[in-house]
Amino acid sequence: MPAYDADAVAALADQQVSWQDKALPAAFWGRTVAEVLADKPRLSQLPTPLMTLSAPGLRHNVDTLARWSAHHGVDLAPHGKTTMAPALWAMQLDAGAWAITLANVFQLGVARAYGVRRVLIANAVISPLQLRWIADELEADPDFEVLVWADSVRTVELMEAARSAHVGPGARKLDVLVEVGGLGGRTGARDADTALAVGEAIADAPSLRLAGVAGYEGAIGHGVAEADLEEVRAYLRMLAGIHTRLLQRRWYDDDVVPVVSAGGSQYFDDVAQVLAPLAKDGTRVVLRSGAYIAHDDGMYRRMSPLGESPRTDGDRLVAAMHGWVRITSQPEPGLAIFDAGRRDLPFDQDLPEPQLIRPRSDGEPVLTADGMTVTNLNDQHGFLHFDGVPVVIGDELRIGLSHPCTAFDKWGLIPVVDDPDAADPVVVDLVRTFF
């Protein structure tokens, strides 16, 4: 059974681009994506500000984590909310991903539009409207699978009430994972007794089915020092222990392969170390890393197990997203203003990192942006201080970005280039996002 609707994904190339796509100039409006790409446009034909993806970087990162996961005995359900790009989800599924993870029912609607067969919603769904829609989708498509979370008995009661009022006794049950949290974290049952009570409530609910245990260790960890990593591992051991106790109580249906899921893009090595042994007893251990596909030049470069200071075996991930900005003003010595701000670039974890100055004319080399620092972003302006290589009005810079989860949402259509280090990269794809 195909993991997604390949025809629907391919049809993205037939969509016309327009004034709504800020990455493309007016000369391209009214043409389809396929028509634009057929001319092999170059970066110099696109306006700034701009965000691009690296074709070889995306391919490297997808293949790297697919190999790593297989080697360490875990499945991968990449968190699709990072990109909200069905074409990139397809790339991950083609590389062997078990499912796509999403955060809410709107995102599930996007996945259904592109035929994604298995979705893990890393959240509780308690809206009766949304629960009824999911129930209808499950009834309409026997190959569609969705798993949701619950961290309290009250959540289970609300889910069961909404579903039992809408579906008959013979309807497919909704798979639910017990969400386990930790002190200082986000959602999730804070202790084993609460988690077990949630599991029992799910098992007793006529229209629900206990499907496993899940949590997010990224809300627990705060760094990569050994003390921080041990805090993460302790949380993961609690997750595993609760799953073992659910097994002992025989609350899983006989036809269920239990899922134990954790793993963002910062601690997936610890997740595999602690949880992968559960697979020996028939449990499916699922990572939900999402940001790895683009990686970055900031938070994940520092924090990823396959970043600049790798903590595990395997190839290092590479930054596959970049910003491109143009100097528009030099109001003071050593200060330049560029044409991108918070509406264009992520800023919640780190400010952008100046990397390259594109050639000012044909034949000139690409220059390294030494001595340059981005010190602030306004809505549509960026502040660049420099004391090394000088810049002048009109210069175009490549900048490194931090935190993919707040980068993709600023762009509805993202050019993919063949070589971000080239003087004038070729655009080889246009990725559509749905936020």
Number of C-alpha atoms within 10 A of each C-alpha: 5 11 20 22 17 15 10 14 19 12 11 17 19 13 14 16 23 17 12 10 17 20 21 22 15 13 11 18 16 14 15 17 22 16 16 22 18 12 11 13 17 16 21 13 14 19 15 22 21 23 24 24 25 25 19 15 22 24 16 19 24 23 19 19 25 19 15 19 20 13 11 14 19 23 22 28 27 31 29 27 22 23 26 23 22 27 20 19 27 20 16 26 22 14 17 19 24 21 26 27 29 26 19 17 18 13 18 22 14 18 24 17 14 21 19 24 21 20 24 27 22 23 22 24 22 19 13 17 11 16 20 18 16 20 18 15 15 18 15 10 10 10 12 16 17 19 21 22 26 28 26 24 19 13 18 26 16 15 25 22 15 18 26 16 10 15 16 10 9 8 16 16 18 23 19 28 29 33 28 32 26 22 13 10 15 16 19 23 23 18 15 17 11 17 26 22 16 26 31 20 22 30 20 14 17 16 23 20 23 28 25 28 26 31 28 26 28 18 16 21 21 15 15 17 9 9 12 13 17 14 15 25 21 15 23 29 15 16 29 21 13 22 24 15 13 21 13 10 11 12 19 20 12 8 6 13 13 23 22 25 28 27 27 21 22 26 25 23 20 21 24 22 13 18 24 20 16 19 15 9 9 11 18 20 25 26 28 25 22 24 23 28 31 30 27 24 24 20 17 25 23 17 19 26 23 29 24 15 12 16 15 15 12 14 16 18 27 23 24 27 29 24 24 25 26 24 22 17 15 16 9 9 9 14 19 23 22 26 20 23 19 18 16 24 32 23 18 12 13 14 22 25 21 22 20 20 23 23 16 13 7 8 8 10 13 16 14 15 21 15 13 21 18 20 13 16 22 11 12 14 20 24 21 22 19 18 13 11 12 15 21 12 13 13 16 23 25 24 22 21 28 27 25 26 19 17 24 28 20 18 23 18 24 24 23 24 26 18 17 23 14 13 21 19 18 21 27 19 23 24 21 23 19 16 15
